[in-house]
């Protein structure tokens, strides 16, 4: 594993957001949802996320997630993905969302 300096980590904008909508991304090669995530003072941002294996679209609404907010926007299957919603792969290669034990204000930065 390559190590990084603290300054490198500080450059990554990891923030809390609440999923406001989740719809299937019909153009995606691998099943995915188009998410709208409320990041408080940063506004509502869009992301395409491959979460369909473990999450029904309606179960995502209201869930708080951890997002990388300072990647350049990227076009993914016709969607302008502005943020990366974070998670980890389980033993069956399904994405499990990073989440929080308690509710936080949207836009809170990871400390």
C-alpha positions in Angstrom: 0.0 0.0 0.0 1.3 3.4 -0.9 1.4 6.0 1.9 0.2 9.6 1.5 0.9 12.8 3.4 -1.7 14.3 5.7 -1.9 17.2 3.2 -3.0 14.8 0.5 -5.8 13.5 2.7 -6.9 17.0 3.5 -7.4 17.7 -0.2 -10.2 15.1 -0.5 -13.6 16.6 0.3 -15.4 13.8 2.0 -18.8 15.0 3.0 -22.1 13.7 4.4 -25.2 13.8 2.2 -28.7 12.5 2.2 -30.1 10.6 -0.8 -33.2 12.5 -2.1 -34.0 10.3 -5.1 -32.8 7.0 -6.6 -33.9 5.8 -10.1 -32.5 3.1 -12.3 -29.9 4.3 -14.8 -31.4 2.7 -17.9 -28.3 3.4 -20.0 -25.8 1.8 -17.7 -24.0 -1.4 -18.9 -24.0 -2.7 -15.3 -27.1 -2.1 -13.2 -26.9 1.2 -11.4 -29.0 4.0 -9.9 -29.0 7.7 -10.6 -28.9 9.3 -7.2 -29.6 12.9 -6.2 -27.8 13.7 -2.9 -28.4 16.7 -0.7 -25.1 18.0 0.5 -26.5 21.0 2.4 -24.5 24.2 1.5 -23.0 22.4 -1.5 -26.4 21.8 -3.0 -28.0 18.7 -4.5 -25.5 16.7 -6.6 -26.0 13.8 -9.0 -24.2 10.4 -9.0 -24.5 7.1 -10.9 -23.9 4.3 -8.4 -23.8 0.5 -8.8 -25.9 -0.3 -5.7 -28.6 -2.4 -7.1 -27.4 -5.8 -5.7 -28.1 -4.9 -2.1 -30.4 -1.9 -2.2 -33.8 -1.3 -3.7 -34.2 2.3 -5.0 -36.9 3.2 -2.4 -34.8 1.9 0.5 -32.1 4.5 -0.4 -34.3 7.6 0.0 -33.4 9.4 3.2 -30.2 7.4 3.8 -27.1 9.4 4.7 -24.0 8.5 2.8 -20.3 9.6 2.6 -19.4 11.3 -0.7 -16.2 12.5 -2.4 -17.2 15.9 -3.6 -14.2 17.3 -5.3 -13.6 14.9 -8.2 -14.2 16.5 -11.6 -17.6 15.6 -12.9 -17.7 12.5 -15.1 -20.2 11.3 -17.7 -21.3 7.8 -16.8 -23.9 6.1 -19.1 -25.5 9.5 -20.0 -25.4 10.8 -16.4 -23.3 13.8 -15.3 -21.9 12.2 -12.1 -20.8 15.1 -9.8 -19.9 13.1 -6.7 -18.7 9.6 -5.7 -20.9 7.9 -3.2 -18.5 5.7 -1.1 -18.8 2.1 0.0 -16.8 -1.2 0.1 -17.2 -4.5 -1.7 -18.3 -7.5 0.3 -17.2 -11.1 -0.3 -19.6 -11.4 -3.2 -18.4 -8.2 -4.9 -21.5 -6.2 -3.9 -21.2 -2.6 -2.8 -22.1 -1.9 0.8 -22.6 1.8 1.5 -20.4 3.7 4.0 -22.9 5.0 6.6 -23.2 6.7 9.9 -24.5 5.6 13.3 -26.1 9.0 14.0 -27.7 11.6 11.8 -25.5 14.5 10.7 -26.1 17.8 9.0 -25.8 17.5 5.2 -22.5 18.8 4.0 -20.6 17.8 7.2 -17.0 17.1 6.4 -15.3 13.9 7.5 -13.0 14.6 10.4 
